[in-house]
Each structure stands twice: as structure tokens, then as C-alpha cells.
């Protein structure tokens, strides 16, 4: 095999490989000799089939296997000999001329192909002790814990049916049918739906119109869906809801005690407060960690400036851009609405893609040199957590898909590996904790808590609200430990 470099420019490489016809012939003969003792052909005793007869019958198919084997094995071996790490799988090109290909398969011509790829640049890992990070820390107050406990208690509050008019805080059981231009629309009807007035479970303007109604009364509500409503066919539309009140129930006195805790599956009110505090501390702790990670990534971004492989940048940019354009389309907005242009946005997100790729390569190099490992147990937990997002009847199918596709499993492993590398770095850099208020911790959280930070927004697109139905989660879930 003859290997020659035809391109070496920046990170780009191109290698020409020539496999002489005699080498191909030697490999082919090995296969034919091996097949001689295994092939069973009519008219020949086992092991007595002439090699030339086998060649006439199987020569081209065997040679095709030889060629594929060379392509598969040579890429890896050539890269190892050159001591290079490709950024992506090398692109292989060979002749598209059918006559030339036929000559190769017939053993009458050398087999030539080329490999094109980009290399991962060498990254020299530096000392991290000079990196300084100020980590914002928020201490959860007793008042905040009590406020959350009251919310959980309110979700478990009992209600007693009453004959009077519905008031703020009452639970109203209703049937309703939503209509657009007099015609019912999909997803706009409900039976025996329970609405606690003031909990904002329905679209804006709905619950307020229940105030003053009694059991047995009917009323038509006029509602205008928000412009940024998730269901595009309803966004900004005026609808009518025919509502029948079936029951009005008043909330009983809110008492936070051990009996309430037992209703929630806990042994005592103190245990409820302990769990609530733990959840709040965990939630704010995640924000703290993300802000510390953001500072760490910013610091690494300043230290490690190098050319990133363009193929990786292109792939990352494509992922980002598809998400950006999809979000704009779903929100019914344009780049002009965001006070920018498509050209400016592309440039901005291209820079983000380059940053993500560079930092990804740096973290990968640090993890490799530090022998950071993701255990099988950690992979299993992450896999099951991912599978839980699917309906139960699909979970086995999804599990089998992941177990049979190494790349899919790699996509689960990657964030686990990155977080472990970040943990290692945060333990080595100079970190100073700074006590902050809740407002300070959560300020600009939408942008800054991103694991891979996005460029500053010029004008934030409005967020979509939930569909016209009850909230997906009941407040009781807040009392469950994670």
C-alpha cells in the first residue's frame, strides 16, 4: 500500500492511497483458498473445487469484499501511523468510472482512493489555578420555605360544596365547549373539569368569569387567545366557551400539621418542610452551578483560542440555526421582530458554534488527560431518565434503540462526561462564594444559566403559554423528593 499526502493546509488533510493490483490479487487468493474447503458445488467433491472455477464464480464478489475491507481498515491504520485525530469520519472518494471499477474488481488495475478529513488541533492544557470565579450563593429563608409549604398544603386542601356564588379561591366543577365562529374546535371541550379560581389553570380571562356563578347556571364566556399562544390556529383568535357550572365548593381552613403531611405520604409536617427546603436548595443550587460553569467556560474561552475544525463548526451551527428558525416560526416572528437581520443572526450564531466546538474540544482533552470516566451505573441512570420521557408502551422500544446504537448512547454519555469534567475544574480553580439575594441569583437566568451560553439577545421573543387546559402538573408533586 502506497500512501502519500496531497493536501496539508491548516487543519485540512487529504491522503492518496494506492493498493497495487498484486496486493489485491494476494488478498483475493487467500479468500479463494479459504473458500475452497467450505464451498459445496454440484459435480465437485468437498475441497476439490478448482481455484480458477471459484474465481470465475465468486471472484468479483470476493474482490469487492477485499476492497471494502481495505477501506475499513486502512483509514484507522493510516491515521494511527500519522498520529492524527480526525474531527469527523474521513470522507473517502474513489473512481466513479464503471470501466475502471470493473478493472479493479477483475484484478487488472491498482485500487486508488483518497481520504479527506480535518484534524483536531493539538491542545496544550494549562494550569487552572489562575482562573478566578465568583460563585453566587443564595440561602433559602424560612419564609420562602413556609410560602412553598403553604402552596403544597393548598394543593391538598379539601373543599366543601356550597349553594352560594363562586368566589376567589373556590373550586368550581364545570363542563365547557369552546367554539370558533360558532363551530367547536379540537381540544376545546371538557367534562367535570375542576377549576380553582385564582390558580390561573386556564387561559387568561377564563377563571375571572366564573366569579358570581352558582351550581346549575350556564354562561357563554368570550375569550381572546394570546397572540403567542402555542396552538397557532388559536393564537390571537376570539372564541366562545359555553360553560355549565355543576358544583361550587369552598375551601376549608388551611392547616399545616402532621395530618396534612400524612395525606401527602409523609410522617410529619417537619418532614414536609425538610423536603421542601431540600428541593428549593437544590433548585437554587443548580442555578448557582450553572452560573459558575458559565464563568468557567468564559475563562476557558479566553485562554484557549485556536482554529476549530470547520466540519464540526458547520454541524454545530446547523443544529443551532435549525432551532433558532424553528422557534421563530413557532412564535410567528421574524428576524426583523428581533431587531436584527438574518445575516447578522447567522454571523452571531456562527460565533456561538465556533465557541461551543472549541470549548467542547478543550473539555474533552482535559477529561482524557485526567482519565475522567462515566460509569456504567451513571449511563444506566441517564438512559432510564431519558426513556421515562416517552409513553410507557414505547419505553422498551426506545431502550432497545439506544442499546443497539452506539452513537445514540454516545449522545447520552457526552453531557455526563462534560459535567464531570466541569466538576473537576471547579474543584481546581479559584472559587469565591458570594452571598446574593434571590433576585440577584435569578437575574438574567434565562441567558446565563445555559450550559453553552448563547449570544446576548437584542429583543427577546415572547414565550408561548400552555394549551387551553389544566396545568400539566398538580402542586402536590412539589412535595415529592427528586
ABEGO torsion letter per residue (X at the ends): XBBBBABBBEABBBBBBBBBAAAAAAAAAAAAAAAAAABBBBGBBBGABBAAAAAAAAAAAAAAAAAAAAAAAAAAAAAAAAGBBBABBBBBBBBABAAAAAAAAAGABBBBBBBBBBBBBBBBBBBAAABBBBBBBBBBBAAAAAAAAAAAAAAABBBBBBABBBBBGBBBBBBBBBBBGGBBBBGABBBGBBBBBGAGABBBGAAAAABGBBBGBBBBBBBBBBAABABAAABGBBBBBBBBBABBBBBBBBBBBAAAAAAAGBABAAAAAAAAAAAAAAAAAAAAAAAAAAAAAAAAAAABBBBBBAAAAAAAAAAAAAAAAAAAAAAGBBAAAAGBBAAAAAAAAAAAAAAAAAAAAAAAAAAAAAGBBBBAAAAAAAAAAAAAABBAAAAAAAAAAAAABAAAAAAAAAAAAAAAAAAAAAAABBBBBBBBBAAAAABGAAAAABABBBBBBABBBBBBBBBBBBBABBAAAAABBX
